[in-house]
Amino acid sequence: MKTNNSSGFIQISISLALAMCLRILPLPESFVAFNPDWVLLTLIYWSLTLPERAGIFHAWTFGLLTDVLTGRLLGQYALAYALVIYLCINLHKRLRNFPMLQQGLFIFFCLLLSQLLLFFIKNIQHPAQLHATFWLPVFTGTLVWPIVYGVLRLVRLPQSFR
């Protein structure tokens, strides 16, 4: 049975493009700190479900695009995303069998690792203060993980029924 390999690439690319749009969505000043890292959440989903199609190269590429999109130092999101996706790919067989609560705990630590790495790189450039709002994207990203998982699963599943 012949499968269409390009449709998976298109689904991954479109979902990551939408995640990048959500990343730079203009929000009121009081909600900016709550905006999770949509690109990383989407990359985690695709690396857990289709690790042969969405891997470290995708993480590095979309990390560089996120660096350019957000105006940060070139390579910091790329490095953070690549490290997190490396962990996800190494553990994807175990994580698929975990219930949603345990997956959420793993997602929390992935987002925390990314935030800490970004803070470390920012602190190397110039000393920075760690504020309470630093933790908010980690918590909101963990809370929206079931929604991201459900929406992307609906996007992916029709392809597997062909």
C-alpha positions as CSV (number, residue, x, y, z in Angstrom):
1,M,0.0,0.0,0.0
2,K,1.5,3.3,-1.0
3,T,1.5,6.2,1.5
4,N,1.8,9.9,0.7
5,N,5.0,11.0,2.5
6,S,4.5,14.7,1.5
7,S,1.3,15.1,3.5
8,G,3.1,14.4,6.8
9,F,5.7,17.1,5.8
10,I,2.9,19.5,5.0
11,Q,1.0,18.9,8.2
12,I,4.2,19.3,10.3
13,S,5.2,22.5,8.4
14,I,1.7,24.1,8.6
15,S,1.3,23.3,12.3
16,L,4.8,24.8,13.1
17,A,4.0,27.9,11.0
18,L,0.8,28.3,13.0
19,A,2.7,27.8,16.2
20,M,5.1,30.5,15.2
21,C,2.2,32.8,14.5
22,L,0.9,32.1,18.0
23,R,4.4,32.8,19.4
24,I,4.3,36.4,18.1
25,L,0.6,37.0,18.6
26,P,0.1,40.5,19.9
27,L,-1.4,40.2,23.3
28,P,-2.3,42.7,26.0
29,E,0.7,43.6,28.2
30,S,-0.8,41.6,31.1
31,F,-1.0,38.4,29.1
32,V,2.4,38.4,27.4
33,A,4.1,36.7,30.3
34,F,1.5,33.8,30.1
35,N,2.2,33.0,26.4
36,P,3.7,29.5,26.3
37,D,6.3,28.5,23.8
38,W,4.0,27.2,21.1
39,V,6.8,26.3,18.7
40,L,8.5,24.0,21.3
41,L,5.2,22.4,22.3
42,T,4.5,21.6,18.6
43,L,8.0,20.3,18.0
44,I,7.7,18.1,21.1
45,Y,4.4,16.6,19.8
46,W,5.8,15.8,16.4
47,S,9.1,14.4,17.8
48,L,7.1,12.1,20.1
49,T,4.7,10.9,17.5
50,L,6.8,10.9,14.3
51,P,10.5,11.0,15.4
52,E,11.6,9.9,11.9
53,R,10.0,13.0,10.3
54,A,10.5,15.7,12.9
55,G,13.8,15.6,14.6
56,I,16.7,17.7,15.7
57,F,17.2,19.3,12.3
58,H,13.6,20.6,12.4
59,A,14.2,21.8,16.0
60,W,17.3,23.6,15.0
61,T,15.8,25.2,11.9
62,F,12.6,26.4,13.6
63,G,14.7,27.5,16.6
64,L,16.7,29.8,14.2
65,L,13.5,31.1,12.7
66,T,12.1,31.7,16.2
67,D,15.4,33.6,17.0
68,V,14.9,35.8,14.0
69,L,11.2,36.2,14.7
70,T,11.6,37.3,18.3
71,G,14.7,39.3,17.8
72,R,16.8,37.3,20.2
73,L,20.5,36.3,19.9
74,L,20.8,34.0,16.9
75,G,21.1,30.4,18.0
76,Q,19.7,30.5,21.5
77,Y,16.3,29.1,20.7
78,A,17.9,26.7,18.2
79,L,20.1,25.3,20.9
80,A,17.3,25.0,23.5
81,Y,14.9,23.4,21.0
82,A,17.6,21.0,19.7
83,L,18.4,19.8,23.2
84,V,14.8,19.3,24.3
85,I,13.9,17.5,21.0
86,Y,17.0,15.2,21.5
87,L,15.6,14.2,24.9
88,C,12.2,13.6,23.4
89,I,13.5,11.5,20.6
90,N,15.5,9.4,22.9
91,L,12.6,8.8,25.2
92,H,9.7,8.7,22.7
93,K,9.0,5.0,23.0
94,R,8.5,5.2,26.7
95,L,6.6,8.5,26.6
96,R,4.0,7.3,24.2
97,N,2.8,4.7,26.8
98,F,2.7,7.2,29.7
99,P,-0.7,8.6,30.7
100,M,-1.4,12.3,30.0
101,L,-0.5,13.3,33.6
102,Q,3.0,11.8,33.4
103,Q,3.5,13.2,29.9
104,G,2.5,16.6,31.3
105,L,5.2,16.3,34.0
106,F,7.8,15.4,31.2
107,I,6.6,18.4,29.2
108,F,7.0,20.6,32.3
109,F,10.6,19.6,32.7
110,C,11.3,20.1,28.9
111,L,9.9,23.6,29.0
112,L,11.8,24.3,32.2
113,L,15.0,23.1,30.6
114,S,14.4,25.3,27.7
115,Q,13.6,28.4,29.8
116,L,16.7,27.8,32.0
117,L,18.9,27.4,29.0
118,L,17.5,30.6,27.5
119,F,18.1,32.4,30.8
120,F,21.6,31.1,31.1
121,I,22.5,32.4,27.6
122,K,20.9,35.7,28.4
123,N,22.8,35.9,31.6
124,I,26.1,35.3,29.7
125,Q,25.4,38.3,27.5
126,H,24.7,40.6,30.5
127,P,23.7,39.9,34.1
128,A,19.9,39.4,34.3
129,Q,17.5,39.2,37.1
130,L,15.2,36.1,37.5
131,H,11.7,37.4,37.9
132,A,8.6,35.5,38.9
133,T,7.1,35.9,35.4
134,F,10.0,33.8,34.1
135,W,8.1,30.7,35.3
136,L,4.7,31.5,33.8
137,P,5.3,30.2,30.2
138,V,6.5,26.9,31.7
139,F,3.3,26.5,33.7
140,T,0.9,27.7,31.0
141,G,2.7,25.4,28.5
142,T,2.2,22.5,30.8
143,L,-1.4,23.3,31.2
144,V,-2.1,23.7,27.5
145,W,-0.2,20.5,26.5
146,P,-3.4,18.3,26.5
147,I,-5.0,20.8,24.2
148,V,-2.0,20.9,21.9
149,Y,-1.8,17.1,22.0
150,G,-5.5,16.7,21.2
151,V,-5.5,19.2,18.3
152,L,-2.4,17.9,16.6
153,R,-3.6,14.3,17.1
154,L,-6.8,15.3,15.2
155,V,-4.6,16.7,12.5
156,R,-2.4,13.6,12.3
157,L,-5.0,10.8,12.6
158,P,-6.8,11.1,9.3
159,Q,-3.5,10.4,7.6
160,S,-3.1,7.1,9.5
161,F,-6.5,5.8,8.3
162,R,-5.6,5.9,4.6
